[in-house]
Amino acid sequence: LSDKFEKENPEGSERAETTIVGRLIYGKGGKTGSDNNDRLMTRDEVKDNILNLIFAGHDTTYASISTLMYHLSQNPHAMEALVKEVSSLKETLDADGL
């Protein structure tokens, strides 16, 4: 992943500057206490940080959907309103349409 990203998005490019992966790959360490840690992260550190973001996102999504399902089960009026709204859609939703 890192090699492909670096090849397609050289340092200084827009994606290298504006994406999380770009910041992890090209970013410098911040100051910690009196230590000025001015070095790039190792490949293992980049990999570990990306995995942390993926798992944190998965956990957050799971918790949000579970909470939504619980509250809909406890509030029939909200569930009916949601069903009505979704049923009224004329076109199939896809990721680009959201």
Secondary structure as GFF3:
##gff-version 3
##sequence-region A 1 98
A	DSSP	alpha_helix	2	8	.	.	.	ID=ss1
A	DSSP	alpha_helix	14	18	.	.	.	ID=ss2
A	DSSP	alpha_helix	20	26	.	.	.	ID=ss3
A	DSSP	beta_strand	31	32	.	.	.	ID=ss4
A	DSSP	beta_strand	35	36	.	.	.	ID=ss5
A	DSSP	alpha_helix	43	74	.	.	.	ID=ss6
A	DSSP	alpha_helix	76	87	.	.	.	ID=ss7
###
